[in-house]
């Protein structure tokens, strides 16, 4: 065997050994579970639940209700939310 062939065989052996250790490392690792993003309830979801055709109120109250729902999802000051409720009465 010539020097070149011996070096070639040694290189092939090292590549195979590295590939084997890499496969063992990958197989040993557990896949990380995917986290599902938290679903925030927004005003549009709430607006879909309310049937406005059955509610017989004036448009101003509906507008205030929409603003109230939007602000409540943004974690606004409670005093502002109570003030909007008072205006709706």
QUINOR-V843077 format. One record per pair of residues at least 12 apart in sequence whose ideal C-beta (glycine too) atoms are under 10 Angstrom apart, sorted by the first residue. I is the first residue (numbers start at 1). J is the second residue. D is the distance in whole Angstrom. If there is no record, write none. Layout:
i: {I | I}
j: {J | J}
d: {D | D}
This chain:
i: {40 | 41 | 42 | 42 | 42 | 42 | 43 | 43 | 43 | 43 | 43 | 43 | 43 | 43 | 43 | 43 | 44 | 44 | 44 | 45 | 45 | 46 | 46 | 46 | 46 | 46 | 46 | 47 | 47 | 47 | 47 | 47 | 50 | 50 | 50 | 50 | 52 | 57 | 60 | 60 | 61 | 61 | 61 | 62 | 63 | 64 | 64 | 64 | 64 | 65 | 65 | 65 | 67 | 67 | 67 | 67 | 67 | 68 | 68 | 68 | 68 | 68 | 68 | 68 | 68 | 69 | 69 | 71 | 72}
j: {73 | 73 | 69 | 70 | 73 | 74 | 65 | 66 | 67 | 68 | 69 | 70 | 71 | 72 | 73 | 74 | 69 | 70 | 73 | 69 | 73 | 65 | 66 | 69 | 70 | 72 | 73 | 62 | 65 | 66 | 69 | 70 | 62 | 65 | 66 | 69 | 65 | 88 | 87 | 88 | 87 | 88 | 89 | 88 | 88 | 84 | 85 | 87 | 88 | 84 | 85 | 88 | 80 | 81 | 84 | 87 | 88 | 80 | 81 | 82 | 83 | 84 | 85 | 87 | 88 | 81 | 84 | 84 | 84}
d: {7 | 7 | 9 | 9 | 6 | 10 | 10 | 7 | 9 | 9 | 4 | 5 | 9 | 8 | 5 | 9 | 9 | 10 | 10 | 10 | 9 | 10 | 10 | 5 | 10 | 9 | 8 | 10 | 9 | 7 | 7 | 10 | 9 | 8 | 10 | 9 | 9 | 9 | 9 | 9 | 9 | 5 | 9 | 10 | 10 | 6 | 9 | 6 | 5 | 9 | 9 | 7 | 10 | 10 | 6 | 10 | 10 | 9 | 6 | 10 | 10 | 5 | 7 | 9 | 8 | 10 | 10 | 7 | 9}
